[in-house]
Amino acid sequence: MRPKRVIVSVLLFSAAPLASSGCFVDDDPAPEVDDMDVNAPKELLALRTELLEAQPEAALTAMAHFRPLCDADGYPLVGNVANKVQTTGLQPSQFCAEVRKRE
């Protein structure tokens, strides 16, 4: 005689309904803050934004304008900006590397 088989029903949960309800989604994520940016003056952060928006050739020709982003040895005083979207300009580390090459 064959043994009887027992069918057990299993309830599977999907993460999609929970994600759409907002349980796992952060609607207002906090931007990443670089340790260097915490103590940086707002003027330098504004200058960094201007550098990111400028064309690289224009930024390098206006090196004196963007030079306050680097210390006396040519190293950045503000952190890079991590963007998922490619920016047209230079990151502060790239700009300061060019400063070190030229000085």
MODELLER restraints for C-alpha pairs under 7 A, 6 or more apart:
rsr = mdl.restraints
at = mdl.atoms
rsr.add(forms.Gaussian(group=physical.xy_distance, feature=features.Distance(at['CA:19:A'], at['CA:25:A']), mean=6.16, stdev=0.5))
rsr.add(forms.Gaussian(group=physical.xy_distance, feature=features.Distance(at['CA:34:A'], at['CA:79:A']), mean=6.01, stdev=0.5))
rsr.add(forms.Gaussian(group=physical.xy_distance, feature=features.Distance(at['CA:36:A'], at['CA:77:A']), mean=6.98, stdev=0.5))
rsr.add(forms.Gaussian(group=physical.xy_distance, feature=features.Distance(at['CA:36:A'], at['CA:78:A']), mean=5.43, stdev=0.5))
rsr.add(forms.Gaussian(group=physical.xy_distance, feature=features.Distance(at['CA:36:A'], at['CA:79:A']), mean=5.57, stdev=0.5))
rsr.add(forms.Gaussian(group=physical.xy_distance, feature=features.Distance(at['CA:37:A'], at['CA:78:A']), mean=5.62, stdev=0.5))
rsr.add(forms.Gaussian(group=physical.xy_distance, feature=features.Distance(at['CA:37:A'], at['CA:79:A']), mean=6.13, stdev=0.5))
rsr.add(forms.Gaussian(group=physical.xy_distance, feature=features.Distance(at['CA:40:A'], at['CA:78:A']), mean=6.46, stdev=0.5))
rsr.add(forms.Gaussian(group=physical.xy_distance, feature=features.Distance(at['CA:44:A'], at['CA:69:A']), mean=6.31, stdev=0.5))
rsr.add(forms.Gaussian(group=physical.xy_distance, feature=features.Distance(at['CA:47:A'], at['CA:66:A']), mean=6.93, stdev=0.5))
rsr.add(forms.Gaussian(group=physical.xy_distance, feature=features.Distance(at['CA:48:A'], at['CA:92:A']), mean=6.80, stdev=0.5))
rsr.add(forms.Gaussian(group=physical.xy_distance, feature=features.Distance(at['CA:51:A'], at['CA:59:A']), mean=6.58, stdev=0.5))
rsr.add(forms.Gaussian(group=physical.xy_distance, feature=features.Distance(at['CA:51:A'], at['CA:89:A']), mean=6.03, stdev=0.5))
rsr.add(forms.Gaussian(group=physical.xy_distance, feature=features.Distance(at['CA:51:A'], at['CA:90:A']), mean=6.28, stdev=0.5))
rsr.add(forms.Gaussian(group=physical.xy_distance, feature=features.Distance(at['CA:52:A'], at['CA:87:A']), mean=6.45, stdev=0.5))
rsr.add(forms.Gaussian(group=physical.xy_distance, feature=features.Distance(at['CA:52:A'], at['CA:88:A']), mean=6.62, stdev=0.5))
rsr.add(forms.Gaussian(group=physical.xy_distance, feature=features.Distance(at['CA:52:A'], at['CA:89:A']), mean=4.16, stdev=0.5))
rsr.add(forms.Gaussian(group=physical.xy_distance, feature=features.Distance(at['CA:52:A'], at['CA:90:A']), mean=5.41, stdev=0.5))
rsr.add(forms.Gaussian(group=physical.xy_distance, feature=features.Distance(at['CA:52:A'], at['CA:91:A']), mean=6.26, stdev=0.5))
rsr.add(forms.Gaussian(group=physical.xy_distance, feature=features.Distance(at['CA:53:A'], at['CA:88:A']), mean=6.22, stdev=0.5))
rsr.add(forms.Gaussian(group=physical.xy_distance, feature=features.Distance(at['CA:53:A'], at['CA:89:A']), mean=5.25, stdev=0.5))
rsr.add(forms.Gaussian(group=physical.xy_distance, feature=features.Distance(at['CA:54:A'], at['CA:88:A']), mean=6.88, stdev=0.5))
rsr.add(forms.Gaussian(group=physical.xy_distance, feature=features.Distance(at['CA:54:A'], at['CA:89:A']), mean=5.04, stdev=0.5))
rsr.add(forms.Gaussian(group=physical.xy_distance, feature=features.Distance(at['CA:55:A'], at['CA:88:A']), mean=6.01, stdev=0.5))
rsr.add(forms.Gaussian(group=physical.xy_distance, feature=features.Distance(at['CA:55:A'], at['CA:89:A']), mean=5.03, stdev=0.5))
rsr.add(forms.Gaussian(group=physical.xy_distance, feature=features.Distance(at['CA:56:A'], at['CA:89:A']), mean=5.19, stdev=0.5))
rsr.add(forms.Gaussian(group=physical.xy_distance, feature=features.Distance(at['CA:56:A'], at['CA:90:A']), mean=5.79, stdev=0.5))
rsr.add(forms.Gaussian(group=physical.xy_distance, feature=features.Distance(at['CA:69:A'], at['CA:76:A']), mean=5.79, stdev=0.5))
rsr.add(forms.Gaussian(group=physical.xy_distance, feature=features.Distance(at['CA:69:A'], at['CA:77:A']), mean=5.58, stdev=0.5))
rsr.add(forms.Gaussian(group=physical.xy_distance, feature=features.Distance(at['CA:69:A'], at['CA:78:A']), mean=6.67, stdev=0.5))
rsr.add(forms.Gaussian(group=physical.xy_distance, feature=features.Distance(at['CA:69:A'], at['CA:92:A']), mean=6.92, stdev=0.5))
rsr.add(forms.Gaussian(group=physical.xy_distance, feature=features.Distance(at['CA:70:A'], at['CA:76:A']), mean=4.31, stdev=0.5))
rsr.add(forms.Gaussian(group=physical.xy_distance, feature=features.Distance(at['CA:70:A'], at['CA:77:A']), mean=5.38, stdev=0.5))
rsr.add(forms.Gaussian(group=physical.xy_distance, feature=features.Distance(at['CA:70:A'], at['CA:96:A']), mean=5.84, stdev=0.5))
rsr.add(forms.Gaussian(group=physical.xy_distance, feature=features.Distance(at['CA:71:A'], at['CA:77:A']), mean=6.15, stdev=0.5))
rsr.add(forms.Gaussian(group=physical.xy_distance, feature=features.Distance(at['CA:74:A'], at['CA:96:A']), mean=5.42, stdev=0.5))
rsr.add(forms.Gaussian(group=physical.xy_distance, feature=features.Distance(at['CA:74:A'], at['CA:99:A']), mean=5.91, stdev=0.5))
rsr.add(forms.Gaussian(group=physical.xy_distance, feature=features.Distance(at['CA:74:A'], at['CA:100:A']), mean=5.17, stdev=0.5))
rsr.add(forms.Gaussian(group=physical.xy_distance, feature=features.Distance(at['CA:75:A'], at['CA:96:A']), mean=5.62, stdev=0.5))
rsr.add(forms.Gaussian(group=physical.xy_distance, feature=features.Distance(at['CA:76:A'], at['CA:92:A']), mean=5.99, stdev=0.5))
rsr.add(forms.Gaussian(group=physical.xy_distance, feature=features.Distance(at['CA:76:A'], at['CA:93:A']), mean=5.85, stdev=0.5))
rsr.add(forms.Gaussian(group=physical.xy_distance, feature=features.Distance(at['CA:76:A'], at['CA:96:A']), mean=5.95, stdev=0.5))
rsr.add(forms.Gaussian(group=physical.xy_distance, feature=features.Distance(at['CA:79:A'], at['CA:92:A']), mean=6.86, stdev=0.5))
rsr.add(forms.Gaussian(group=physical.xy_distance, feature=features.Distance(at['CA:80:A'], at['CA:91:A']), mean=5.65, stdev=0.5))
rsr.add(forms.Gaussian(group=physical.xy_distance, feature=features.Distance(at['CA:80:A'], at['CA:92:A']), mean=5.82, stdev=0.5))
rsr.add(forms.Gaussian(group=physical.xy_distance, feature=features.Distance(at['CA:80:A'], at['CA:93:A']), mean=6.66, stdev=0.5))
